[in-house]
Amino acid sequence: MEPFLKELARKVNAEPQVEQLTFIFPNRRAALYFRKHLAELINKPVFAPQLITIEDFISSFSLYHIPDKLELVHRLHANYNEVVGTHKENFDQFYFWGEMLLRDFNEIDKYLVNAEQLFRDLRNQKELDSSFDYLTVEQKKILLDFWNEFEEHLTDNKQQFLTTWSKLFTLYTTYRQQLQAAHLAYEGLVHREVAENIASLSANKYDPSSLRFVGFNALTKAEEKIIAHYVNKGSQMIWDGDEYYVNDQAQEAGEFFREYQRHEVLKQTFNQEFPANFRNHKSIRVLGAAQPIGQAKLLGQILQEELDKGLEPEDTLIVLPDEKLLMPVLFGLPKHIDKLNVTMGYALSNTSFFNLVELLVELQINKRKDHYNHRQVLSLLGHPYMVAADAGLANSRRKEIQRGNWVHIPQSYLASVSDLHRIVFGNMDNGLIPYLQEVIHEVGSLKSILDLDREYAFQFIKLLNRIQDIIGVHAADVTDRNEFSKSLRSFLRLLRQLARAEKIPFSGEPLKGLQIMGVLETRNLDYKNVFVLSLNEGSFPAFGGKGSYVPFNIRRAYTLPTTEHQDAMYAYLFYRMLQRAENVFLFYNTETDQLGQGEKSRYLQQLIFESGLKMETHVLHNPLNPFVVDPIVIKKTEEVQQAIMRLNEGHTHSRSKGISPSALATYLDCRLQFYFKNVMHIREPKEVEAELGARELGNFLHKVMEKFYKNLAQRKRNKLVEPGDFADAEQTIDKLLDEVFATTFKLEPGKKVEYEGQSVVIQHLVRNFATRILEFDKAMAPFTMEAIEQDGLLHRVKIDHAPGYAVLGGQIDRIDRKDNLLRIVDYKTGKDDLGFQGVASLFDRNKKRSKAVFQTLLYGLLYQTNFPLKADERMITGILNREVLFGSADFGLKINKEMVYDVMPLLEEFRMHLTELLEEIFNPEIAFDQTPDSNTCKLCPYKGICYRG
């Protein structure tokens, strides 16, 4: 079927003196295709007719320059602050609704609305909701969406908004005057000036008989007036429609054509019947797939199938109503498509560069003196561009930060020989934008990145230059930290808004290869093969409209565009892109959300139920079979047995050799967890914990106590602890706590430690615990501190299975002796229970076991094996926890609530049960299986493997 523009070119070619004609199109692409078709028909050298867009045509009557939106909104912001006066806004806060005001001003002028009267009606409307009784539920929902959008972005309440309304006409008038004084204008202002003065402006400008207005549909009132003026003087209007939707009053796609057929001037241009191309034979396939990615993958498969059947890429169009589908579609295209043209903008905010720049600004916002926050540092070290610069460095730094749980990372640590890493984590001496530009330039110079990434870099540099030119960024000049952060946050808010609106123009062969376009770009163009994606409500058409100061009822009263206007326009574009196509593939998302977004597009539903055209429907199903999780059982193969034997060597990340008490406790909880953790050493995902919790509290306490007693032993050169050793205990604790904190978080040596946030709480708790322990110790002194953080104690247990023995080991927090009593002490900051029913209960999987009792008894066994007690000596094992230090509990174990004053009689029975447990672990016939108690799985790091918990 012949394309509309080729059909027009054929008719034009038959006319005499074609070179004297001027054709006005809705966009440049239509003009480009018309030129191509006309050139193919002309077989001799001739002058080409003039081809321009409607925007260029109207602008040719005006001397005003139209700057970009950023400059227009910036000028409007200055004007707003002058007019409003009492409530001045920062530019970043103003931008969202300044952009909205500019959009309203544009529409008011393009639709030639009496601005003074409209704004007066707004001022007089005291209560918005009360005047909307005649609206439908759907229309009220649109208003509600309108209010919600403002409430999300504005800092003040509706009352302030209502107050602002009263000054809108003054703002509108003064803004236009100031722009015109500078020989500037926004698009609507130019359109209005030209439309209202077209009679005088058009004299000797264009020969009306030479003008051809081609392929227009939804005209603004200004465009309508300008075109009508020329039509009245002999210009021609060439419509691009189809009788299917023009002649059917129920079809919204033909609404504008029917309106112009009633127009006193434009009606004379409808001197021919509309063609009936839409009802011609077509192959239509309606294809449902889950989620946008599913559509992109299905598109790639079908495109490959059609290419194999002889589909020509030059005759093929892919339409993407949702720009976010661009990258999935590009990556899903058949590999051998070598010529491709993308005619749609891709938001800068969707790129990896935007994510990088966001992180860079947040890095500076959260910087404290010469330390960076771990969140931004880890995110940056994991960013693709940082990895591309030096993958080894980025990965090693990430691992070290996570392993050390560094919340604040010194800038000196991040200094690097890699240029990109050095710049990113360097000082921002020359200001924010030069800092960002330097990083982007460095990324753009990396050899490993794609050309597409270089295009992103170029567009970002342009945007940053424009921001610098228009508003400047003075964050580097601010010395106060709070003001500095506030300035950067303002910049980031503005950048996010600008990046969402900034579109990356892709370049390619506009007349060759496969074409990918947005919906608006398809105007006047026809292709044999058309693929349309995202045919769902909320995508095509999009839900609602952009925010506006002008409520729905007033927009309708003044014939400003409403959602109905938008729906009619997109209905036309939908049917228009199909009317001359032969092979049509329509994709939609089969999954809907709770609000109904994701239902098949109304246009698709109309096509299916009203058109009478035959079509195939296919839905790509992801069958949901009942998910049955089989129990995981790991048999002890020869390879597994070899790994079990290595248990005797201990874990590479542990200071102690042998099997630890915590490993045995894990085995009693769940054999499979023991296998994952202790046999195969599958490590849990390591993340930095900024919120210091119980583990950090325990670690800090252990280190402080270790330092206290090791320093004391070095100073005294003996193990004796006396009452006088605690004279300056509190000051010593504070000093040691600072040392531990500085070492843990890699603070610069010699600098004063500053506690903030959660660390203040941890400091207070550790000081209290440590001080209380030393008070107990002072009361017990004199005593001998046999060992502190004792490791290296091993116990070899003979077993019947290979390798014939098992080695037990562990690290004991503290061993002290007073007279004939030896104490095995474990520091705990939690509420561990030291009561138990007997030794056998500590090995019973089906009962709640005291892991603290199990651990301390095993420590007792380790000590007794290496340093046997004399007959007159006793041993007590226990923990120093909250209940002992600050409550009424006594130190030691309890069997059936009775204190155990000597654990020596329990150790033989403990050894017997321990041997049985080790026999089971090394027994090749007993597999590693899952615990039957699902409660055990709730906090297990491996529950994702088992699908439990």
N, C-alpha and C positions, 0 to 999 in steps of 0.2 A: 504494500500500500504506500502510495507516494506521500512523503512528509509534507506538512503544511508549508514550510518555508521553501521547499523545492517546487511545490505547486505554485506558490506565489512568484518565485524566480522565473518559472516558465511563462507566466502571464506577463510579467514585467519585461522579459526579454523580447516579447512581441511588440512592445510599445516603441514608438519613435523617440529619439533623444533621451534615452535612459539616463545619461550622465547629468541631465538637468534636474533629476528627481532627488528628493531628500526623504529617507525612510527613518522613522522614529520608532524605536523598539523599547520594550520594558527593561531589557538588560543587554549588556555587551555580547553575551554568548549567543543570543538570538541573532544579533547583527552579524557576528562572525560566521555562523552557519549559513545565513542568507547569502553572504558574500561568496562563500564556498560554492553553494548551489548555482549562483548566478555565473560564477567564473567557469563552471563546468559546461554551461550552456552556450557561452560566447566563444566563437571560433576565430575571432579576429581582434586585433588590438583596439580597445576603446577606453574611454575614460569611465571610471566607476561612478555610480551615484554616491551621494553623501549618506553615510549610515551613522546615526547617533542614537543615544539613549534618551529617554524622556527627561532624565535628570539633567543631562548636558544641554538638551534643548531649552529647558526652562532657565537654567543658569546662564545661558547665552544672552538673556535679556537683562541680566543684573550685573552690577559692578561690585557687589559684595563678595567677600571671600568667606567660605565656610570652613572654620577650623575644626580640629578633631574634637570628639566629645569631652575629653579630659579638660581641654582649655575652656570649652563652653560651660561646663559645670563649675570649673574654678572661678570663672567670671561671674557666674550666677551666685556662687557662694559669697563672694565679696559684696555683690548687690543685695543679697538676702540679709546679710548682717547689717547693712546700712538701713534697709527698710524696716526690718523687724526690731533691731536696736536692743530691746530689753533682753532678748534670749538669743545670744550668739552661739553658734555651733562651730566646733572644730571641723576642718574639711573632711577628715575621714568619717566623722559621724554624719556629716551633711550629705556625703556623696550619694548614698543609696536613694534618699528621697529628693536630692537635687537632680539626679538623673531622671527620677520620676516626674518632677516638675518640668524639666526640659522636654520630656516626652509629651506631657500634656500641652505645653505651649506649642509644640510642633503640630500636634493634631488640631488644636484650636485654629491655628493659622491655615493648615492644609485643608481644613473643612470650612474655612471662611466663616467661622462662628463669631457672633457678636460677643467679644470677650468681656466687655463691661457688663452686659446684661447677664451673661453666664456667671461671672464671679459675684455679681450682686445676688443672684439666686442662691449661690452657695453660702453667702454671708447670712442671708435671711433664713436659711434652713437651720433652725435652732437644734432640733433633735433629729438626727438622721433616721433612726428606725421608725419614728412615728409617721413619717410621710410615705411609708412604703406599704400601706395596707393592700394596695392593689397588686402587689408583686406575687408571683408564684413562689412555691417553696424552693424551686431550683434557683430562681433569681435571688431570693433571700440568701441562699447558700453562697452565691457569688459574692454578695455584699459581705457576708460573714468572712469569706476567704480574704476579701479586700481589707477588712479591719484587722484580721489576724496577721496579715503580712506587715501592716504598720506596727502592730503591737510587738512583733518580733524584733523590729529593727529600731524603732524610735525610743529615745531615752525618757521622754515625758509621756504623760497620759493624754487621753483624747481631748481633754479640755484645752491643753496647749495647742493641739492640732486644730481645734475649732477656732481658737484665737488667731492662728496663723492664716486660716481661710479669709478672714476679714481683710487681710493685706495682700491677697494674691493679685488683685488687679493692679495695684500700685507696683508690685514687684514685676508683673508682666510688662507694664508700660515702661518703667524705668530701665529694665533689663534690655528691652528692645532698643530704646533710645541710646543707651550706652554702647551697645554693640554697633549700631549704625554710625555712631560718632567715630568709631574706630574702623569703619568700613568693613565690618564683620557682620555675620548673620548666621542663624541656624537655618536648616533646610526649609522648615515651614515658613519662616519669615520671608525668605526669597520667593517661595511659591505664592504666598499671599500678595506680596508687592507686585509680582508679575501678573497674577490673575486679576487684581483690581485695577491694573493699569494697562492691560493687554492691548486695548484699542489704540492707545498712543504709542506704546512700545513696539507694536508690530509693524508700524509704518516703515516700509522699505527694508524690513529685516529678512523676511522670507517671502517668496512668491507662493501664496496660498495654493495655487493649482499644482505646485510641484511637491507638496507635502503628502506623505502617506503615513498614517498612524497605524502601526501593525501589531495585532495580537494582544490588545488590552482587554482587561476584564473588570477588576475592581478599582475604579478611579476615585481619587480624592475629589472634593468639590473644586479645589483649585485646578487640578488637572482637567476636570470636566469642563470648567469655564474656559480655560485656555484652548482646549481642543475644539470645543463648540464654536469658539470665535473663528477659528480657521476653517472648520467645516462649513460654517455659514458663508465663507468667502471662497469655497471651492475645493478645500482639501478633502482627501479621501480617508475613510476609516475602514480598515480591513480587519474583520473580526475572526477570531479563531475559536469556533464552538461546534456543537453537534446538536442536531435536532432532538436527540434522545432526551437531553436534560433542559434544552432551551424551551421546547414546546410543551413540556410536562410541568404544570404549575406546582406539582408536589416536589419537584426536584430542586433542592436548594442550590445545586451547582449552577443552575441557569438563572438565578435570582437577579444578578446584575444585568445580564443581557435583557431580560424582560423589563427591567427598570429603564434601560436606555432606549428600548423600543417605544417607551412612552414619553421620552424626553422631546421637548419641542424642537430641538435642533438635531440631536443625534439620531432621531428616529428615521430621518431620511437616508442614513447610511446603511440601513437594513433593507437593501434593494434586491437581495438574493436569498433564496432558501438556504438554511444551514445544511451542510452535508450530513449524510446518515452513515458515517464511518463506524460509529460505536457498535452498531448491531451487526456489522460484518463478521464473518466467521473468525473466531479466535480460539486458540488453545489456551485455556485458563486452568491453572493448577493452584489450589489453595492449600498451603502447607503450614501445619502447626508444629511448633517445637518448643521445648521448655527453656525459658530464659533467653536473653539476648545471645549468649554464647552458643546455645543450641541452634538458634537461627543462623548464626554466622557459619557454624560447622556444616549445617545442612545446605546452606547456600553454596559453599565450596564443593560439596559432593555433587549437587545437581548441576552446577556450572561445569564441572569436569565431565559429567555424563553428556551434557549438551554439546560441549566442545568435541567430544568423541563422535558425535552425530553430525558434525559439520557446522556448528554455530560459529558465526563470525563475530569476533570481539568488537569490531568497528560498528556493528549494528546492535550493540548490546548496552543497556543502561541498568545500573544498580542504583536504586533510590534509598537513601538513609534518612528517614525522618528524625532519628535520634543520632546526633553526632558522636555519642559515646560508643556507637557500634563500629565506627570507622576502623579503629585498630584491630579489633577481632576479625572484621571482614577482610582487611588487607592481609593479615597473617593467615587467613583461611583460604585465600585464593589459590587456584592451581599454580604450581611453581613455574610452568612454562609460559605463562602470560607475561610477555616482555614489554608490551606497550600498555600504559595505563594512565588515565588522567583523572585527578580528583578535583572536583569543582565544588568545594564546600569548605567552610571554615572549621577549624578544630581548635577548641578553646585552649588557651595557654595553660589554664588551671588543670587540664587533664594530663599534662606532661610530667615526666620525671624531673625536669628542670624546675618546675614550680615547687615540687616537693622538696627539692634540694634547697631552693631559696627560702622557703618557709622554715626549714630546719636551721639554716644559717642565721636568720633573724631571731628565731627562738633561742638559739645558742647564745647570742649576745644579750638577749633579754634576761636570761636566767644565769648569766655569768656573775659570779661573786668574787670580786677582786681578781685573783689570778687562778681561779678554779672554775671549771665548767660543770654543769649538771650532767649526770650520767645518761639521762634519757636522750638528750640531743646528741651527746657524744656517741652512744651506741647506735642510734639511728643513722647518724652520719657515717660511721665506720661500716655500717651495713649497706649504705646506699650504693647503687650500681656504679656510679661515676667514681666514688672513692675506692671501690674495689678494683675498678678498671685501672686506676692510677697505680695502685700497689696492693694487690690482693693479699700477699703474705703479711704485710705490715698491718693492714686493716683487720685481718682475722686474728692475728696474734694479740693485738691490742684489745680486741673485743673479749677474747678468752681470758686475758689477764684481769681485765676490769670486772668481768662477771665472777671469776674465781675469787678475787679479793673482795667482792661486794663493795666496790668503791662507789660511793654515792656522789662525791665531789672529786673531780679528776684535775690534778695540777696541770696548768698550761705547759709547764716545762716538760712534763712526761709526754705530752702529745706532739712536742716539737719533732720534726722529722726531716730526713734527707729528701723525701718525696715532695716535690714542689707544691702539689695540690694540698697535701696534708699540712704542709707548713703554712700555706696561705689561709686555709680554712680555720686552723686553730691559732692563727697569729693575732696580732693586735689590730684593731680597727682605727688606725691612727688618722687616716684622711677622711673619715666619715663612712656612713653606712653604704651609700650607693657605690663609691669607688671600691670599697671592700667587696661588695657583691659582684661588681663588674670584673674585678681581678680574678675572683673565683671562676666566674663563667668563662672568661677568656682562657683560663688554664684548662678547664674542662673541654672547651671547644678545640684545644690544641692536642688533646689526647689522640693517639693514633688508633686506639682500639674502639672508639665510638663510631656510630653510624652517621651517615650524611644527614639523616633525619634529626639526629641529636644536634648536629651543627646548625641546622635550620632553627631548632628550638633556641639554641644559644643566641643566634643572631636576633631573633624576635624579642628575646628577653632583654638583650642589650638595648634594643630600640625603645622598649617600654621604659626601662630604667632611665635612659637619656631623656625621654619625654617627661617623666615624673620630675627629674632634676631641673629641666628647663622651665616647667610650668610652676611647680610649687617649691622645689628645693627640699632637702632633708637636712636638718641641723642637729641631729642627735649627737654628733661628735662634739658639738660645742657645749653640750649640757654637762655640768660637773656633778650635780646632785644625782645620786643613783636612782632614786625613785622617779625623778623627772626624766632621766635617761631612759629607763624602762618604759615609762608612759609614752615617750616620744616614739620609741621603737614599736610599741604595740599599736599606736596610731598608724604608723607607716604600714605595718603588717595588715591591719584591717583594710586600709585603702588598697594595698597591693592585691589582696584577695578579691576585692570587688573588680578591680581593673583586669586582673588575669582571667576572671570568668567571662568578661566581655570581650577580651582581646582574642581575635581569631587568627590562626596561622594559615596564610594562603598557600596552598600546595600548588606547585608548578608541574606541568607535564605537557603532553601533546594534546591540545584542546580538540583537534579534529581527527585524532588517530587513536586506535586502541580501545580498550574497555573503558567506559565512562562511569564514574561514581559521583553522584550529585546529592545535594540536599533537595528538599521538595521545591522551594522557590526557584531554584536554578533550572528546573525542567521546563519553565514557561516557553511555549512556542516550539519546543523540540520534540521530535518523534523518532522512536527507535523500533525496530522490528521485534526485538527481544527486551522485555522489561521485567526486572526483578524489584519488587518493593518489599522492604522489611519493616518490622515494628508496626504492623497494622493493628494496633490496639488503642483503646481509649486511654488517653493520657499521653500518647505518643503521636498519633495521627488520627484526630486532631489532639493537640496538647490540651491539658485541662486549663480552663479559665484563661485569663489574660494577665498581662503585667499590671502591677499596682498603679493606681491613679488617684489623684486628688479629687477627681470628678466622679461622684457616685453614679451607679448604673441608671437610676431614673432620670438624672439630669443629662447624662450622655445620650440616652435615647431621645429625650425631648429636643436636644440640639443636634440630632443626627450625627453625633460622633460615633466612631466604630465601637461596637459592643461584641460580646462573644458570638452572637448570632452572625454578625458581619464576618468574623474570623472563620466560623464554621462554614459559611457559604463560600468564602474564598478558597478554603482548603478542599471543600467538596469539588469545586471546579477543577482545581489542580489535580485531584485524584482521577476524576473521569477523563480529564484532558490528556494525562500521560498514558491512558489506556486506549483512547479512541482510535488511534491509527496503528496500534501494536498488533502483532500477529501471535506472538507467544508471550504469555503473561504468567509470572510466578509471584504469588502473593503470600508473604510469610507473616505469621502472627505468633505471639507468645501464648502458650497454652495454660500458663499459670497466672492466676489473678491474686490480688491482695485483698485484705479484709474490706477495703473501701470500694472495691469494684474496679479499681484501676487495673488494667490488663485484660478486660473483656475485649472481645473482637471489636475492632473499630466499627462505628456506625456506618461508615462508607463501605466497608467490606460486607457488613450485614445487608445493606441495601443492594449491593451487587449480587449477592447470593439469592436474595428473596424477591427482588423486583426486576432485575434486568432481563430475565428469561434466557440468558446465555448459559450454555452448557459449561460445566466446569468439574474438574476432578478435585476431590478433597482427600488429603493425606495428613494424618497426624502421627508424628514420630513419638512413639510411646517409650517411656522408660518403665518397663514392667516392675511393679513393686511386689516382689515375692516375699512371703513371710520370712523374716530374717531369723534363722535358727542358729544360735551360737553353740558350736560343739565345745565340750569341755577340752581344755588344753592340758595335755599330758606329755611331759618330756621324759622320754625313756633314757636311761643311762647307757648310751652307746659308748664305744671305746673312746671317741673324741670327747664326749661329755665327762667320762671318768678321768681322762687326762686333765681336764679343766678342774675337776673336783680335787684332784691331788695337789693342784697348785694352791689350794686354799691354805695349806700349811705355810706357804711363803708369805701370806698376808696380801693386802691390797697395795698396789703401787703408790696410791695416794695417802696411805696411812703411815704413821711413824712407827707403828708396832707390827711385828710379824705375827703369824698365827691367826687362828679364828677368834674373832672378838666376841664379847658378850652380846653386842647388838646384832651381830650376824646370826648367832644362835637364837636370839629372841625373834628375829625375822623368820627363821626356819619354823619355829613353833607357831608363828602367826599364819604363815602361808609358805609351803614348800616352793611354789612356783615363783613367788616374789624373791625368795632366797636365790633361786636359780638365776633370775634376771639380774639381780643386784650384786650378788656375791660370787656367783660362779662365772657368769658371762660379763659382769661389770658393765651392764647397760646403764649409763649414767643418766640421772634425772636432768631435764633441761635446766640450765643454770641461768637465773636472772638476778639482776641487782635488786636488792630489796631496800628501797629508799626509806620506807617506814620501818624503823628499827623495832624488832619484836623480841620474843622470848629467846630465840636462838642468840641474837646479838647480846642480849642481857647476860646470858650464861657465859658466852665467850669472853666478854669484857671482864666479868667477875673472876673467871678462871685465870685470865692473864694478869689481872691486878694482884690476886693472891699469890700467884707464882712469882711475880716480880718482888713482892714484899718479902717473902721468906727466902728467896734466893739471894736478894741483896743483903738481907740480915746475916745469912750464913757466910757470905763473902766478907762482910765487914767484921764479923766476930771470929771467923775462921774456925767455927765449930757448929754443931747442930743444936746446942742448948738454947732454949728459948726461956727468957726470964721476964718477970713483971716490968722491969725497967726498960725493956725493949719496945714498949708501947707508948713511950712518953709523947712522941710527936706523931702518933698514928694517923690522926685525921688529916694533918697537913701532908703526910706522906701518901695517904690514899689519893688525895686530890692531885698530887704531882704525878703519881703513877697512872691515874686515870687519864690525865692529859697525854702522857706518853703513849698509852695504848691506843687512844683515839687518834692521835697524830700518825702513828704507825699504820693502823688499820686503814685509814682513809688517805694515806700517802700525802700528808700535809708537809709543807716545807719545814725542815728542821729549824728550831729556834724561834719560830713564830708562835705567838700566843694562840692557844686553841679557843675558838669561839663556838659555843654550843648554841644551837637554834633548833626550833621545832621539836621533833621527836627526840633528838639527841639530848635535849635538856632533861627530859623525863628519864631517859636511860642513865644519864649521869647521876641523877638524884637517886635512882633505885640502886645502882651499883655501889654508890657511896654508902648508902644505908646498909646494904647487905654486908659489904666488906667491913664497915665500922663495927657492925654487930658481931661478926665472926671474930674480930680482934678483941672485942670486949669479952667474949666467951673464952678466948685463948688466954687473955690476961688473967682471968679468974682461975684458969686451970694451971697456969705457970707456977713453978718451972716444969717443963717437959722437953722431950727431945723430938725434934722434927727429923724423922728418919728419911723421908723423901717427899718431894713435891713434884707433881706431874711425872710420876715414875713410869717409864716404859722399859721395854726390854725383858720383862719377866715372862717366862714361857713355861708351859706345863705340857709335857709329852705324855699322851694317853695311848696305851696299847689297845689296838682293835684287831678284829679277825679279818678285816677286808684290806685289800691293797690300799695304801702302801704298807700297812701293818701298824700304823700309828697316826695319831692326829695331834696337831700342835695347837694349843690354846694360848692366846696372848691378849694383852689389853694395856691401857694406860690408866694408872690409878692417880686420882687427883691429889691425894695426900695420905701419908702414913706417919702417924706420930705415936710416941710411947711415953707413958707416965707410970713409973714404978714397974709393976708386973703386968700392966694392961697395954696391949697394942691395939691401936684403932686404925681401921681402914675407912677413910672418909671420902665421900663423893659430894661435890657441891651441886645443888639443884636449886633452880629459882622457881620451879613449878610446885605442884601439889602431889608429889609422888606418894603412893601408899606403901608403908613398910610393914603392913600386917599380912600374914599368910597362915594357912591352915597346917602346913607341914611341908617338908622338902618335896614330896611327891607332887603336891599341887602346883609347884613351880614349873612342872613339865607337862601339865595337863592342858592339851589344846582346847578342850571343850569348856574350860572354865576361865574366868577372868584371873589372869596371873599378874603378880607384881613384878614388873621388869626391873625395878630398882633393887628389890631383894635378890633376884637372880643375879644381877650384875655385881652387887657387893659381895655376895657369897663366892662368886667365881673369882673376884679379886682376892678374897681371903684364901681361896685354894691356891691361887698363883703365888701368893706371898709364902704360904706355909710350905709349898713345894720347894721354893728357892731358899727360904730362910726359916727352917723348922723352929717352932717355939719350944722353950724348955717346959718341963712338966709343970712347973709352978706358975707359968704365964697364961694369961687369958687373951682372947681376941674378941673385939666387938667390931662389927661392920655396920655402917649406916650412912645416912645422908644429913647434911646441914641444909635444910630448906626453910621456907617461910614459917612452917608450923613449929620447927625446933627453935629457930632464931627469934621469932616474934610472938610465938604462941606458947602453949603449955606442954607440947610434945617433948618427950625425952629422946636423946640420941640413942639409936640402936634399933634392932629388929624386934618384931612381936609375933609370937606364935599363938594364935587364938587369944589375942589381946594381952598375952603375958610377955613381959620383957625378956629378951634373950641376953643374958649377961656374959655369955661365952659361946661363940659359934663353933668352937673346935669340935664338940660332939656331933655337929650337923654335917661337917665337911665330908665324912666318909660316905654317908648316905647320898650326899650331893654328888660326890665323885662317881658313885655307882649309876645314878640316873643320867649323869652327864656322859658316861661311857656308852650307855644304851642309845642315847641321842646321837652320838658321834658314829656308832655302828650303823645306825639307820641312814645317816647322811652319806656314808661311804659305801653302803650296800648297793651293789649294781642292780639288784632286783626291785628295789623300791624307787619308783619314778617320782619326778617332781610334778605334783598336781596342785590344783587350785583349792583354796580353803572353802569349806561349805558355808562359812559364815560371811554373808555379803557385807555385813557392817565393817568387816576388816578392810574391805575394798574401797570404802568411801574416800579415804585419804591416800590410797596407794598410787604412786606415780605411774604405775604400769597398767592402770585399769583401762586405759584406751586400747591396749593390746588385747585384753581379755573381754572387752565390751561389758564390763561390770562396774558396779559402784555408782 
